Amino acid sequence: MGRHADPTENRRPFPTLWVAAAGAVVVLLLAGGLVWWLAGGDDESCATRSTVAVTVTPEIADLVDGLLSDPDALGADGCVTADVTAQSPLQTAGDLSALDDDALPDVWVPDSSIWFPRAGDAELSPDSSLATSPVVLGTSTAVVDAQGWADAPPTWAEALTGDQPVAMPDIASSGEALAALSALMTSAGDADAGDTAVVQAVLAADRGAGGASSALDAAAGGSADAPLVPVTEQAVYAARATDAGSALTAVYPEGGSPVLDYPVVRVGSPSGDQSRAVDSVVAVLTSADARTAAGEAGFRDADGTAPPAAGEESGIREEAPEEVPLDPDEVQALLSRLAALAAPSRLLAVVDVSASMEANVGGGGTRATLARDAAKSALALIPGRSALGLWVFARELDGGTDWQELVPTRVLDTEIDGRTQREILQEQADSFPTRLSPGGTGLYDTVLAAVRKARVDYDPTAVNTVVIITDGTDEDDGSIGLDGLLQTLASEADPGRPVKVIGIALGPDADLSALQSIGEATGGDAYSALDENDLQTVLFDALRQRG
């Protein structure tokens, strides 16, 4: 009989070490779980985790991101986060008017309330302002000293239509530019004077790419020729804070400044947890801590309280300027009127040199000299990136042809044999009084030829226009005639290459009715300067309306 094994023989010892280790693991897991639970857990622990999309104007993006990057600021549970995007207010307003609700931000902080009308039917609920900043004119201390503006600042009209060059940020997208032009209209006085001042300022300003930026660089470097640039006071402050040697300074025009208000705006109607998340973001952006941070970045409080470091060394003053009100609807109406001026021009000017242009208009001048002076004044105002050409016309002026090209259409800054296109045009405009022809007025054939030429030279990035200045009626019996002209313009019209004709009737003998018909046929317009001395004002208005 075999030997029975002892039940304890070869039995492995009970794994007491394993038990101890397992117990330790359990304790650690429990402890870790407790910490995990107290801390709010991982993403899956937040059954109602909310992300709030916040879109802000670029100059405050870092400020807002800093305020919202701390999870504790948005709630102790850590289940609310903010996703901050920098975007121009114009672009955001366009998105608000066009995109579906799920593609829109939950909170919007533009630079100004003036953009609200462009948001269409979007549901906007403005809260208080994160910060404010007056719009000023940035330039160099050397310019301020030379102009004597430290003791006697200019009005907006004096500054923006005076001798000192102006560089304008993009009118379509810049709250500063729109605010400055709105203040200019107020400063100019009556509506007509305001419109003329705005046209003059916009046409004269450098609006090319980098124009405002280059001007601010020139000002920072202390140039005595630095242009004036509409900017926020905070932009001056920030530039000086990053460059102790900067000579950029703020000019506060007499009569006050418009103020950008940086409103915190709820978008749409979120509900439940998302609504509470949005509330937490808005609470942070309108808190005392937010106002303190904004002040340290160079912004003013809603009541105009200056940043802590305001003073001569910062380029801005401590005292807040008087506020010039900004009405959002009026500003948007101004923007619509400026749309044509904001776009580059490709313009063919066609000037009557028939014998009737020798008519005296008093003061020793003639219609021809008035046309010369008005053309040169307008030419001096149009930005260098625009393109202009020049024709003159009379019946059979050049053999059997009614028109003559004096200067082909080229960009004004183009150099030809050491002279710019602008200088060549000014020289040719001086020749108007010496070119008068006894042949009469050859209007209709000239208009058709000019439109055809403008279409050949068409620039899709510009407003393409023919401007006709004439004091008479068509006197060419062999011409196409008005009916033939209108039919041909209609049949040759190209929606892909539209060319507008703007007619200016100079004096009581001009055929305003024919010019009106031509303008209507081309999407243009016609203007009358019954008092010949009003030609310059009428020409400015025509340029404003050309788009």
C-alpha positions in Angstrom: 0.0 0.0 0.0 1.4 3.1 -1.0 2.3 5.9 1.4 -0.4 8.6 1.8 0.9 12.1 1.3 0.8 14.5 4.2 -1.8 17.1 3.4 0.6 19.8 4.4 3.6 18.4 2.5 4.8 20.4 -0.5 2.0 23.0 0.1 3.0 26.5 -0.9 3.1 29.1 1.8 0.1 31.5 1.8 1.1 34.5 -0.1 1.0 37.1 2.7 3.2 39.5 0.7 0.7 39.5 -2.1 -2.1 40.3 0.3 -0.1 43.2 1.6 0.7 44.4 -1.8 -2.9 44.1 -3.0 -4.1 46.0 0.1 -1.7 48.8 -0.7 -2.9 49.0 -4.2 -6.5 49.1 -3.1 -5.7 51.9 -0.7 -3.9 53.8 -3.3 -6.7 53.4 -5.8 -9.2 54.5 -3.2 -7.0 57.5 -2.3 -6.4 58.4 -5.9 -10.1 58.1 -6.6 -10.9 60.4 -3.8 -8.4 63.0 -5.1 -9.8 62.5 -8.7 -13.3 63.0 -7.4 -12.4 66.0 -5.3 -10.6 67.6 -8.3 -13.5 67.1 -10.6 -12.2 64.0 -12.3 -11.1 63.6 -15.9 -13.2 64.7 -18.9 -15.6 61.8 -18.5 -16.4 62.8 -14.9 -18.0 66.0 -16.1 -21.3 64.9 -17.3 -22.0 68.5 -18.2 -18.6 69.7 -19.4 -19.1 73.0 -21.4 -16.9 74.8 -23.8 -17.7 78.4 -24.4 -16.5 79.8 -27.8 -15.3 83.4 -27.4 -14.4 85.5 -30.4 -12.6 88.8 -29.7 -11.1 91.7 -31.6 -7.3 90.9 -32.1 -5.9 93.7 -29.9 -7.4 92.2 -26.8 -7.0 88.5 -27.6 -4.0 88.0 -25.2 -5.8 89.9 -22.5 -9.0 87.8 -22.8 -7.1 84.5 -23.1 -5.2 85.3 -20.0 -8.3 86.0 -18.0 -10.1 82.9 -19.2 -7.2 80.4 -19.1 -7.5 79.7 -15.4 -10.1 77.0 -14.9 -10.7 78.1 -11.3 -11.9 81.5 -12.6 -14.7 79.8 -14.5 -16.0 77.6 -11.7 -14.6 75.3 -9.0 -15.7 72.1 -10.7 -13.3 72.7 -13.6 -15.9 71.6 -16.1 -16.1 74.9 -18.0 -13.4 76.0 -20.5 -13.2 78.9 -22.9 -12.0 78.6 -26.5 -10.7 82.1 -27.5 -10.4 83.1 -31.2 -9.1 86.4 -32.5 -11.0 87.8 -35.5 -11.7 91.2 -36.9 -15.1 92.6 -35.8 -16.1 93.1 -39.5 -15.5 89.4 -40.2 -17.3 88.3 -37.1 -20.3 90.5 -37.8 -20.4 89.0 -41.3 -20.4 85.5 -39.8 -23.2 86.4 -37.4 -25.4 87.6 -40.2 -24.7 84.6 -42.5 -23.8 81.4 -40.6 -25.9 78.8 -38.8 -26.2 79.1 -35.0 -23.9 76.2 -34.3 -21.1 77.9 -36.1 -21.3 81.1 -34.1 -19.4 82.2 -31.0 -21.2 82.1 -27.6 -19.5 85.4 -26.5 -18.3 88.2 -28.8 -16.0 91.1 -27.7 -15.6 93.5 -30.7 -13.8 96.8 -30.4 -17.0 98.8 -30.7 -20.7 98.6 -30.6 -20.7 100.2 -34.1 -20.5 96.8 -35.6 -23.8 95.6 -34.2 -25.9 96.7 -37.3 -23.8 94.6 -39.5 -24.6 91.4 -37.6 -28.0 91.2 -39.3 -30.7 89.3 -37.4 -28.3 87.7 -35.0 -29.5 87.7 -31.4 -27.0 89.9 -29.4 -27.3 90.7 -25.7 -24.6 93.2 -24.8 -23.4 93.3 -21.2 -21.0 95.9 -19.8 -17.7 96.9 -21.4 -14.5 95.0 -20.8 -12.6 98.3 -21.4 -12.6 101.5 -23.4 -10.1 103.4 -25.4 -10.5 106.9 -27.1 -9.6 107.2 -30.8 -6.7 109.7 -31.2 -4.3 110.6 -33.9 -0.9 108.8 -33.6 2.1 110.7 -34.9 5.6 111.7 -33.7 6.5 114.1 -31.0 8.4 116.1 -33.7 5.2 116.7 -35.6 3.4 117.8 -32.5 6.2 120.2 -31.7 6.4 121.6 -35.2 2.6 122.1 -35.4 2.3 123.6 -32.0 -0.4 121.0 -31.1 0.8 120.5 -27.5 -0.7 123.9 -26.6 -3.3 124.3 -29.4 -4.5 120.9 -30.7 -6.3 120.9 -34.1 -9.9 119.9 -34.7 -10.5 116.7 -36.5 -11.3 118.6 -39.7 -8.1 120.7 -39.4 -6.0 117.6 -38.8 -7.4 115.3 -41.4 -7.8 117.8 -44.2 -4.7 119.9 -43.4 -1.1 119.9 -44.7 0.2 117.0 -42.6 -0.1 113.7 -44.5 -2.6 111.2 -43.2 -2.4 107.4 -43.3 -5.8 105.7 -42.9 -6.3 102.1 -41.7 -8.6 100.0 -43.9 -11.9 101.9 -43.8 -14.1 98.8 -44.3 -12.7 97.0 -41.3 -11.2 99.6 -39.0 -13.3 100.8 -36.1 -10.6 103.5 -35.5 -10.9 104.8 -39.1 -14.7 104.9 -39.1 -14.8 106.6 -35.7 -12.3 109.2 -36.8 -14.3 110.0 -40.0 -17.5 110.2 -38.0 -15.7 112.7 -35.7 -14.5 114.6 -38.8 -18.1 115.0 -40.0 -19.1 116.3 -36.6 -16.1 118.7 -36.5 -16.7 120.0 -40.0 -20.1 121.5 -39.2 -23.0 121.2 -41.6 -23.8 118.0 -43.5 -22.5 119.2 -46.9 -19.2 120.5 -45.4 -18.9 117.2 -43.5 -19.4 115.1 -46.6 -16.8 117.2 -48.5 -14.3 117.0 -45.7 -14.7 113.2 -45.5 -14.3 112.8 -49.2 -11.2 115.0 -49.1 -9.7 113.1 -46.2 -10.3 109.7 -47.6 -9.1 110.5 -51.1 -6.0 112.2 -49.7 -5.1 109.5 -47.1 -2.6 106.7 -47.8 -4.8 103.6 -47.7 -2.4 101.2 -49.3 -1.3 98.0 -47.7 1.0 98.8 -44.8 0.3 102.5 -45.1 -0.9 103.0 -41.5 1.7 100.5 -40.1 4.5 102.3 -42.0 3.3 105.7 -40.8 3.3 104.5 -37.2 6.9 103.1 -37.6 7.9 106.5 -39.0 6.3 108.2 -36.0 8.0 105.8 -33.5 11.3 106.7 -35.2 10.7 110.4 -34.6 10.2 111.5 -38.2 9.1 115.1 -38.6 7.2 114.0 -41.7 5.3 111.2 -40.0 1.7 111.0 -41.1 -1.3 111.2 -38.8 -2.9 107.8 -38.1 -6.3 107.3 -36.4 -5.5 104.8 -33.7 -6.7 103.9 -30.2 -5.0 105.5 -27.3 -4.2 102.0 -26.1 -2.3 101.3 -29.3 0.0 104.3 -28.5 0.4 103.1 -24.9 1.2 99.5 -26.0 3.8 100.7 -28.6 5.6 102.9 -26.0 5.5 100.1 -23.5 7.4 97.8 -25.8 9.8 100.4 -27.0 11.1 102.8 -24.5 12.8 104.9 -27.2 9.6 105.3 -29.3 8.6 108.9 -30.2 5.0 107.9 -31.0 2.5 110.1 -29.2 -1.2 110.7 -29.1 -2.8 113.9 -30.4 -6.2 114.6 -28.8 -8.2 116.8 -31.3 -10.0 119.8 -30.0 -13.7 119.0 -29.4 -13.2 115.5 -28.1 -12.7 111.9 -29.3 -15.0 109.0 -30.2 -14.5 106.1 -27.8 -14.3 102.4 -28.7 -16.2 100.5 -25.9 -15.2 96.8 -26.2 -18.6 95.4 -25.2 -19.0 91.9 -23.9 -21.8 90.4 -25.9 -23.8 87.2 -25.4 -24.7 85.6 -28.7 -27.9 83.5 -29.2 -30.0 82.0 -26.4 -28.1 79.1 -24.8 -30.0 77.1 -22.1 -29.2 75.0 -19.1 -25.6 74.2 -18.4 -24.4 76.0 -21.5 -26.2 79.2 -20.4 -24.5 78.9 -17.0 -21.1 78.4 -18.6 -21.6 81.5 -20.7 -22.6 83.4 -17.6 -19.4 82.4 -16.0 -17.3 83.6 -18.9 -19.2 86.9 -19.0 -18.7 87.3 -15.2 -15.0 86.9 -15.6 -14.7 89.4 -18.5 -16.8 92.1 -16.6 -15.1 91.6 -13.2 -12.9 93.9 -11.2 -9.9 91.7 -12.0 -10.6 92.1 -15.7 -10.8 95.9 -15.4 -7.5 95.8 -13.5 -5.8 93.7 -16.2 -7.2 95.9 -18.9 -5.8 99.0 -17.2 -2.4 97.4 -17.0 -2.6 96.8 -20.8 -3.3 100.5 -21.5 -7.1 100.6 -21.7 -9.3 102.9 -19.8 -12.2 101.8 -17.5 -15.8 102.3 -18.7 -15.9 105.7 -16.8 -12.7 106.9 -18.5 -10.3 106.2 -15.7 -6.8 106.2 -17.1 -4.3 103.3 -17.1 -2.0 103.3 -14.1 1.0 104.4 -16.1 -0.7 107.2 -18.2 1.4 110.3 -18.5 4.0 111.9 -20.8 6.3 108.9 -20.7 3.5 106.6 -22.0 2.6 108.8 -24.9 -1.0 109.3 -23.6 -2.5 111.7 -21.1 -4.2 110.9 -17.8 -7.2 113.1 -18.4 -9.9 111.5 -20.5 -11.0 113.5 -23.6 -14.5 114.7 -24.0 -16.5 111.8 -25.7 -17.8 112.4 -29.2 -20.9 110.1 -29.5 -20.8 107.3 -32.0 -24.2 106.2 -33.3 -23.9 102.7 -34.8 -26.5 103.3 -37.5 -25.0 106.6 -38.6 -21.5 105.0 -38.7 -22.8 102.2 -40.9 -24.5 104.7 -43.2 -21.2 106.5 -43.4 -19.5 103.2 -44.2 -21.9 102.7 -47.1 -21.2 106.1 -48.5 -17.5 105.5 -48.3 -17.5 102.1 -50.0 -16.7 103.6 -53.3 -13.8 105.6 -51.9 -12.4 102.7 -50.0 -11.9 100.7 -53.2 -9.0 101.5 -55.5 -9.9 103.6 -58.5 -9.2 103.0 -62.2 -10.4 106.2 -63.7 -10.3 107.7 -67.2 -10.9 111.5 -67.0 -12.2 113.0 -70.3 -12.3 116.9 -70.4 -14.1 119.1 -72.9 -11.7 121.5 -74.7 -14.2 122.9 -77.2 -14.1 126.7 -77.8 -17.0 127.3 -75.4 -14.7 126.3 -72.5 -13.1 129.7 -73.0 -16.3 131.4 -71.5 -15.4 133.8 -68.7 -16.6 132.8 -65.2 -15.5 135.9 -63.4 -12.3 136.7 -61.5 -10.3 136.4 -64.7 -10.9 132.7 -65.0 -12.5 130.6 -67.7 -14.3 127.3 -67.7 -11.1 125.7 -69.0 -9.0 127.1 -66.0 -11.7 125.9 -63.6 -11.5 122.4 -65.1 -7.7 122.5 -64.8 -7.8 123.6 -61.2 -10.5 121.1 -60.2 -8.7 118.2 -61.9 -5.4 119.1 -60.2 -7.1 119.4 -56.8 -8.8 116.0 -57.2 -5.6 114.5 -58.5 -3.7 115.6 -55.5 -6.1 113.8 -53.2 -6.3 110.4 -54.9 -4.1 107.6 -53.4 -1.0 106.6 -55.3 -2.2 103.0 -55.8 -5.1 104.2 -57.9 -4.8 104.4 -61.7 -5.8 107.5 -63.8 -5.7 108.4 -67.5 -6.5 111.6 -69.3 -8.2 112.4 -72.6 -9.5 115.7 -74.0 -12.2 116.1 -76.6 -13.9 118.4 -79.1 -15.5 117.8 -82.5 -12.8 116.5 -84.9 -10.1 117.4 -82.4 -7.5 115.1 -83.9 -8.2 114.8 -87.6 -11.6 113.0 -87.9 -11.4 111.8 -84.3 -13.2 113.7 -81.6 -10.9 112.7 -78.7 -7.2 112.7 -78.0 -5.3 110.6 -75.4 -3.0 112.8 -73.4 -1.9 110.3 -70.8 -2.6 106.5 -70.8 -4.2 105.0 -67.7 -1.5 104.0 -65.2 -1.1 103.7 -61.5 -0.3 107.1 -60.0 2.9 106.0 -58.3 4.3 104.6 -61.6 7.5 106.3 -62.7 8.1 107.1 -66.4 11.4 108.6 -67.3 12.0 109.8 -63.8 8.5 111.3 -63.3 5.5 109.8 -61.7 2.2 109.3 -63.4 0.7 111.9 -61.0 3.3 114.5 -62.1 2.6 113.9 -65.8 -1.1 114.2 -65.3 -0.7 117.5 -63.4 1.5 118.9 -66.2 -1.1 117.9 -68.9 -3.9 119.4 -66.9 -2.1 122.7 -67.0 -2.4 122.6 -70.8 -6.2 122.6 -70.9 -6.6 126.4 -71.6 -4.1 126.2 -74.5 -5.8 123.2 -76.2 -9.2 124.9 -77.0 -10.6 123.9 -80.4 -13.1 125.8 -82.5 -14.7 122.6 -83.8 -17.6 122.3 -81.2 -18.4 119.4 -78.9 -18.1 115.8 -80.0 -19.7 114.2 -76.9 -21.3 110.9 -78.0 -18.5 109.3 -80.0 -16.1 110.3 -77.3 -18.2 108.6 -74.6 -18.4 105.4 -76.5 -14.7 105.3 -77.3 -13.8 106.1 -73.6 -16.0 103.3 -72.3 -14.6 100.8 -74.8 -11.1 101.8 -73.8 -11.8 101.6 -70.1 -13.2 98.1 -70.6 -10.0 97.0 -72.5 -8.0 98.4 -69.6 -10.4 96.9 -67.0 -9.0 96.1 -63.5 -11.2 93.6 -61.5 -9.8 94.8 -58.2 -10.8 98.4 -58.7 -13.8 100.7 -59.4 -13.6 101.3 -63.1 -15.0 104.7 -64.1 -15.1 107.2 -67.0 -15.6 110.8 -65.8 -16.7 113.3 -68.5 -16.6 117.1 -67.9 -18.4 119.1 -70.5 -20.0 122.5 -70.9 -22.0 121.8 -74.1 -24.1 119.5 -76.2 -23.1 117.2 -78.9 -22.5 119.2 -82.1 -21.2 116.4 -84.4 -23.9 115.7 -87.0 -22.0 112.6 -88.1 -21.9 111.1 -84.6 -23.6 108.0 -83.4 -26.3 110.1 -81.8 -27.7 109.8 -78.3 -30.1 106.9 -79.2 -27.4 105.0 -81.0 -25.0 105.6 -78.1 -27.4 104.3 -75.5 -28.3 101.2 -77.6 -24.7 100.4 -78.2 -23.8 100.9 -74.5 -26.6 98.5 -73.6 -25.6 95.9 -76.2 -21.9 96.0 -75.3 -22.4 96.0 -71.5 -20.4 93.3 -69.8 -21.5 92.4 -66.2 -18.1 90.9 -65.6 -16.4 94.2 -66.6 -18.7 97.1 -65.6 -17.6 100.6 -66.5 -19.6 103.5 -65.0 -19.9 106.8 -66.7 -20.1 109.9 -64.5 -21.0 113.1 -66.3 -20.4 116.6 -65.0 -22.4 119.3 -66.7 -20.4 122.6 -66.4 -22.5 125.7 -66.7 -26.1 126.3 -67.9 -25.5 125.3 -71.5 -24.3 121.7 -70.8 -26.7 118.9 -71.8 -27.4 117.5 -68.4 -30.3 115.4 -69.7 -28.0 113.5 -72.1 -25.4 113.0 -69.4 -28.2 111.6 -67.1 -29.3 109.1 -69.8 -25.7 108.0 -70.3 -25.1 107.6 -66.6 -28.3 105.6 -66.2 -27.3 103.3 -69.1 -23.9 102.5 -67.4 -24.9 102.4 -63.7 -23.2 105.8 -63.3 -24.7 109.2 -62.6 -24.7 112.9 -63.7 -24.0 116.1 -61.8 -24.6 119.7 -62.6 -22.4 122.6 -61.7 -24.6 125.5 -62.8 -22.3 127.8 -61.0 -19.1 127.0 -62.6 -17.2 127.9 -59.4 -18.8 124.8 -57.8 -17.0 122.4 -60.1 -14.5 121.3 -57.5 -17.2 120.5 -55.0 -19.3 118.7 -57.6 -16.2 116.7 -58.8 -15.5 115.6 -55.2 -19.1 114.5 -54.8 -19.0 112.6 -58.1 -15.9 110.7 -56.9 -17.6 109.9 -53.7 -20.6 108.5 -55.5 -18.8 106.7 -58.2 -19.3 103.2 -56.7 
